[in-house]
Amino acid sequence: MAIDEGVVKHVAHLARIELQPGELEKLSRQLQSIVDFIDKLKKLNIEGVEPTSHILPISNVLRPDETRESLSTDMALMNAPCRKGNFFSVPKAIE
Amino acid sequence: MEYEPVIGLEVHVQLKTKSKAFCGCSTEFGKEPNSQVCPVCLGFPGSLPVLNRVFLDYAIKVALALNCTVQEKHKFDRKNYFYPDLPKNYQISQYDLPLSKKGYLDIVVGDKTKRVGINRVHMEEDAGKLIHEEDTSLVDFNRTGIPLLEIVSEPDMNSPEEAYEYLTFLKSVLGYLDVSDCDMEKGSLRCDVNVSLRPKGVLALGVKAELKNMNSFKGTKDALVFEIRRQEEILREGGKVIQETRLWDAKLSETFSMRVKEEAKDYRYFPEPDLAPFIISAQKLEEIKKNIPELPRQKLERFVKDFCLSEGSAKILVGIKKDADYAQSCIESWEGKDKKPVVNWLIGPLLFEANKRKCGISDLNIPGGNIELINLIKSAEEAKISNLAAKGVLSESLDTAKLAREIILEKNLYQVSDTESLDKIAEEIIKGNPKSVMDYKQGKANAIMFLVGQMMKKSNGKANPIVARDILKKMLTDGG
């Protein structure tokens, strides 16, 4: 897959990353080499190999349905950039 | 040209676990904002989610009840997007290996059964709640991380009524399984609708609109009626429907465009590294299957078969489990082979009283229980008291906690059927209404009903109308 600057711009926008001048070219190059590396997998015969979704050979990690103490509201809101009453306050999200 | 609507529903339902999906915070509704939050559901760095065992069990239960194939192995994925109600900037959801796929739900529309396909049932977590003010939005994360099931139907529905019945039957199944409150007003059941139109007979789908913001089943139906009409007008004028999300405004009874620039959805799903996959053994499935009660569809079929009900009547009775169980016990207490009298009472006066009291028929607590109810129905059936009087007795019995038979005696409601006393009344009525008598004799058969009515009035509603009619007929024909 070819990574052009358009792809990098799109991904940066999706991740809400503001690119500095010069970064676009540099990141395109770096991302291309990562993708090229991964493309090597395409050359391998992976028939019968199950896709990896988790790196550890474990499954079914569960907890009982029991409640535990939550944070206090003040603690939860302590680092909020803006607080209103017991809410987090953010710029209006709809028009 | 005739158009056919194609409708698919995506239902999100909160499961009523005590704690959240991946942390120990309480799921209780209506608490102080941000009082049920912790590092896990707030997405603090270094915190780790662990799946709630009951969430998984409930999810499997629902998947099986909707006839889905539960996959042997499933996993969670991160769905990435930015929105203030999503503290981690991703939602833990399921993408390519969901819990279950390919099921169906049978619904009854009118008196006909229709099978609606279920594409998938998967697990995910709820987002927080936003309250929009003048120029800020307030965020409450108590809802963040509450267990959600996403139930996606196939686009198998072709009318607002079918969508409505699908929701009703789905809620009924979830109620039987006792896994959710399914309260649309509280938001524990939410529904997004995809709807498009195509010329009848054409297979290819038209351009769809997605409808959101409905807060009741009726609202969903109304939104569909409006939207189908809107799209049809556009198509008839040769226009094109735009693919967009539209919000339902219940006050104005119309849908309107959200007017947001919709980029192609690009959620960049990838496996959730914090959660290991889940493997469901056949033994686990069997265990859960055993705990699934008789479901509304099976109950409906059994009622139709055992009690000779129409699907329409059976549908009314099976919706809520405890009411269905109650109805069954009443029907079984009725000795006659023909169960119609008791069924008509269940879906007639009893349902009426229950609706009036905003409860189910099993919550009515009829004084004296089943026996008293059955005797009351029998009295009406045998015309010992009039139907109208019997309905009044039921209502009064519920209001005053008096036994039905006490009320009947107290008010002296037993119908008079003995001919001697009715003869007397009939004579008086005939004397007092010469015009109607003349009408009848001149061939106006209806005139007799007026005279019967007069007899009823005279006897304070106690005359047995059938006997009264016969007596009048006889007197008038015998040349009286």
Interface residues (C-beta under 8 A of the other chain):
Chain A: H10 L14 R16 S53 H54 I55 L56 I58 S59 N60 V61 L62 R63 P64 D65 E66 T67 R68 E69 S70 L71 S72 T73 A76 L77 C82 K84 G85 N86 F87 F88 S89 V90 P91 K92 A93 I94 E95
Chain B: T17 K18 S19 C23 G24 C25 S26 E32 P33 N34 S35 Q36 V37 C38 P39 L42 V50 L51 N52 R53 V54 F55 L56 K73 K75 N80 F82 Y83 P84 D85 L97 L130 I131 H132 E133 D135 T136 S137 L138 V139 D140 F141 R259 D266 R268 P271 P273 L275 A276 P277 F278 I279
